[in-house]
C-alpha cells in the first residue's frame, strides 16, 4: 500500500507514467468511466476548500466510484476532540482511499501511519500540497511540452505558500529549470529553500518588482497573499495588493509565456487577463481532475 504525502514520493520516472495516464484519461474519458465501480473515496477536509475537494470528488465520480466525507472540521468528530489517528482508523472501515486536508503540518502523515487504506495529502497547513504540484507539473508538461529548460517566476506569497514550496521541490529534479522569486521582503521564500537550491547548484534570483522579470519568463506562477496564514490584519492589508497582474504587465512578457495560479484568486490577477491566450489557470483546474483520476487509479493499483 502506498500514500502520497509529498510530490517527491514519486520519482520523475513514476511521474512520467502518472502524467501519461492522465493524458490518456484526458483523451479517452469513457474508457475510465467504470474503473472504480464499488470503490469509495473519503474526502476529509478539516479546513475550507473548493477546487481541491470538488476536484477529488469529480475525479472519483468520473471513475464510477462514490464519495463520502466532510468539508469542515466542525462537522466531524474533530469538534468533539477526536484525534486524526482515530478518525483515519474509522474512515478505513468505510472507504478504500482517503484525501485529507488539515491546517496542521504533518497531520496527513500521522493519518497515513495509522491507516489501512491509501492516504493522499490534500494540503497540510503551509507545508505541502502535492496534488496541486502534480496538477502544476501536468499543466506545464501538457502546454509547454516539457518539464525542463525554462525560467519560471514565482510571484506573491512565497513565505506561506505551500503550493510554491511543493512546486520548487518538484522542479529542482528536472534539468535546466531556473527560478525567479518575486515577492516583498516580508513574504520571501524561506531560507531552507534557498539553501537547498544553493546546495543543488540550481539557478535562482530574488527580486521585488514583477515588471523587471516579465521579459525573461517562460512561466509565471502567481499566488494570492493568504489572509488565513497571517497573525495580524494590519500586515495582511498592507501586503495583499502588492502585486496585481494586468494587461500592461502582460505586454512585457514573451508571446508564449504561460500564467499559472493555484486559485482561488482574489485580485492579484486582473480579470482583463483572463481573455489572454497565455492565461492557463482555468485549464490548470481541468488538468487537476485528470491527474487526480490518474493518482486514484495508481494508488488503488487499478489497471484499465
N, C-alpha and C positions, 0 to 999 in steps of 0.2 A: 504494500500500500504506500502511496506517495501523496505528499501535501505540496502546496505552493505557498511559501512564506515570503520569498524574495524572488525577483526576476533572475537572480544568479543561481537559483535552484535548478535551472535548465541550462545545459551547455549551449554554446552557439549552434552546434550541430542539431541538438534537440529542438532548439527554437526554429531552425530552418524547417524541420519536419512539421512542427506545430503550425508554422505560417503557410506551409504548402497545403496542409489540411484545411486551414482557414480559407485559403484561396479556392480550394475545391468546393468548400461549402458555399462560398460566395456565388459561384457559377453553377452549382448543382443542388440548390436547396431541397428540391423534392426527394433527392436521394437519401437525405438525412432525416426526413420527416417523422420516422418511426424508430430512430436509433435508440432512444431512451424510454421507450414504452415500458411502463411498470417501474420506472425509477423516479425517485423524489429528490429534489434539491431543497435543503433548508437554507433560507436566506435570513441570517441572524444579524440584524443591523442595530447596534446599540447607539448610533448617532445618525442624524438625518442624511439621506442620500436620495437623489432622483435617478441620475444616469446609471450609477453603478448597480444599484438594487434592481431597477427595471431592466437593465441590460442583462443581468444574470437571469432574471425571471423570463425575459423574452428568449434568451438562449435556450433555456431548458424546455420552454413550451415549444419552440421551433423544432426541438429534437423529439417531441412527442412525450416528454416527461411531465411531471407535476411539480408544483412549488408549494411550500409551506414556510412559515416563519413569522418574524415580527420586524417592524420598521422603526421601533422606538424602544429604548431600554425600559421606559415606564410601562410599556405594555407586555413586558416579560417578567419572569420571576426575579430578575436582577433588582427590580424595585423592592423586593422583599429581602434582598441580601444574598440571593443565591450566587455562588461562585461560578466563574467561567468553566472551570473544570467539571463541576456538577452539571451545568447546563449542557455541555457537549456530550456528556455521558447519556443524558436523557435524549438529546437530539439524535444520537447514534441509534437509538431504538426506533426512531420514526422515519429517518431519511437515509439515503445512500451516499450523499455528498453534502457538504456544508460550505457556504460562503459567509464569512464573518467580517463585519466592520466593527471596530471598537475604538473609543477615544484613548485608551491606554496602550502605549507602546508595548509590544510583546504579548498582548492578550491572545491573539490568534495562535501564537506559538505555544502558549500554555494549553490552549484548546487542543491543538494537534497532538501534544504529548499525552493527552488523556482520551483521545478519540479512537473509535474503531472504524471510522469512515474517513475518506479524504477531506481535508480542510483547506480552503482557499482563503488567504488573507485578502480581504476586500478593502483594506486600509486600516492602519493602526496608528492613531494619533498623528504626529508629524514625522513618523518613521518611514514606513514603506507603503506603496500602493502598487503591487506587482502587476495586477491585471490592467491597470491604466498604462503601465510601462509596456506590457505586451501589445496593447492597443496602439500606443505611440509607435512602437517598432514596426508593427504590421502596416500602419498608415504610411510611414516613411518608405518601407520596402516596396509597397504597392504603388505609391505615387512617384517615388524617385527611382525605383528600380534597383536600389542598393542600400546597404547598411554600412557603407564605408566611404572614405574620401569626401567628406563635406564639412562645412563650417556651420555650426548651429549656435544661435544666440538664445540664451535663456533669460527671460526678462520679467522683473517684478519681485515677488516674494520668494527669494532664493534661500532664506533662512528657515522658514517654517514649511515650505512647500514640499510635501512628501513625494509628489509626482516628479518634481525636479530631481530630488535626491535619488530616487529609483532609476530615473532615466539616465542620469550621469553614470551611475554604476553599471548599467547595462551597456551603454555605448562605448565605454572605455575598452571593451573586449573586441571592438572592431577597429581595423587599421585606418589611419588617416583621418580620424574624427577630431576636429578642433572645436574648442568651446570658447564662447564669449559670454561672460556673466555680466548682465546689465541690471543693476539694482542700486537703490540708495544705500548709503553706508550702513544704516540700521538693519537692512534686510539682506546683507551679503551672504553668499554661500558659506556654510560652516567651515571652520578650519580643517576639520578632519577630511573633508572632501578635497580641498586644495592640496593638502598634504598627500593624499592618496594619488592625485594627479601628478604631483611632483615626483613621487616615488616611481610611478609607472612611465615617466617621461612623456606625458600627454600634454599637448599644447593647449594653453588657456590664457585668457586675459580678463581682467575685471575693469569695467567702465561704468560710468554713471549715466551718460547721455545715450539714449537709443539712436538718435539721428546719426551719430558718427559711425555706428556699426552697421547700419542698414545696407549699405552698398556691398558689404563683404559677406553677407549671409546667404547660405543656401536654404536654411530653415530658421524660422523664428518661432520659439515656443513661449507664448505669453502665459502669464499666470495672474490670478487676482490676488490682491492683498487680503489675507484671510482674517476677518474680524474675530472669528472664534479662537484664533491662536494668540490674540493679544491680551495682555494683562490689564491694560487700561485703554479707555475710549479715546483719550487725547492723542496717543501715539497712532492709533488706527486712523482717526480723522485726518491727521497731518500727512499720512503716507498713502492713503487709499487712492488718491488721484495723481500719484507721482508720474505714472506712465499711462498715456492714452494713445493707442494706435489709431491713426486716421488716414485719410486719403493722401494728405501731404507727405506723411512719413512713408507710406507705401510707394509713392512716386520715386523715392530714393533707392528702392530695392531692385534686385535683379528681376527680369521678366519671368523667371521660373522659380523664384523663391516661394516656399510654402509657409503659410502661417498655421500653426497648431495651437490648441488651447485645450486643457483637460475639462474645462467648463465646471461649474457654472461661471458665466461671465457676469460681471457687474457693469462697469463702464470702461474697463481697460482696453476694449476694442470697440471702436465706434461702429454703429450698425451700418454706416455707409461702406464699411469694408466688406460686409457680407456678400455683396454682389461682385467683388473682385474674384476672378478665377483662381487666384493664389490662396484664397481663404479656404482652408481644408478642415476646419474644426467640426463642421457638421458631418462631413464624410468620416471623420475620426470616430464619431459616435456609432456610425453603422459598422465600421471595422471592429469596434468593441464587441458587438454582438457576435460577429463571425469568430473572433479569437476566443471568446468565452465558450462558444459552442465547441470549438476545437479542444479547448482545455478540459471541459467536462468529459468529452469522449476519451481524451488521453488519460485523465486521472481514473476514470472508471474502466479503462482498458477495453473500450468497445470498438471493435473493428466494423467498418461499413463497406 
